[in-house]
Amino acid sequence: ERGRERVQPVGFGIDRAHAARAGRTDPFSQPLGVADDDVEAIRRGRQWLAGQTTAGDKLEHENSLIHIRFSVPELIPVIDLMQGRVVHARRGDRQAYQPLRSRLVEGCVPADVVDALLAATTARHIYIADLDAIRRLGGDHTEVIAALAERHPQVEFWVDGGFADADAALALHHATGATPVLGSESLTEPDTLAKLSAACVPALLSLDYRGGVPLGAAWA
């Protein structure tokens, strides 16, 4: 299970049946074969462990194991698509982007890159920037994204397609099943999020900057 770590503290090898026969309802109150001083040390250790967990964590014992569940940030891979290839984005200079070169995968074919990223991260989400659509070059990667979604149905794809309004975002969602990412640099319709919500289509908002300066309409 993700985020779960098993710890075996010293002195917690406990026979629950034996403990019950000895009249102890909580076998952890006196681990068998452990000196009284060590029992107190174990209790202090348990208190310390409980103090390290947050409200969302879970501390429980099962047989002789203590399970501690921590919240682990999710790693979300990002790929940039340009002219049918995955490119290496650098400093926002889109004119200079070159085909991806990575130790994870041979080549820059989108399907191969996504396969490699998922194998390396077991991610549940992937963010795609469709640079052809964002740059208004007269094309997009809708078919590529639809194929990726079909290839990996367990993954939710987040796609920034340079959407100016709700209609464009809805078209992408209906064609691919992907979640639209609304970039502030592209939006021209202030009520896009409201329209998508009314259509029961989830969406994300990306606040775009370059050189510390917000991009897009003043209202964005």
Helices and strands as residue ranges (DSSP letters): E 4-7, H 16-21, G 27-29, H 36-52, E 58-62, E 65-69, E 78-82, E 85-88, G 94-96, E 98-99, H 110-121, E 125-130, H 131-134, H 142-151, E 156-160, H 166-176, E 179-183, H 192-198, E 204-206, E 209-210, E 213-214
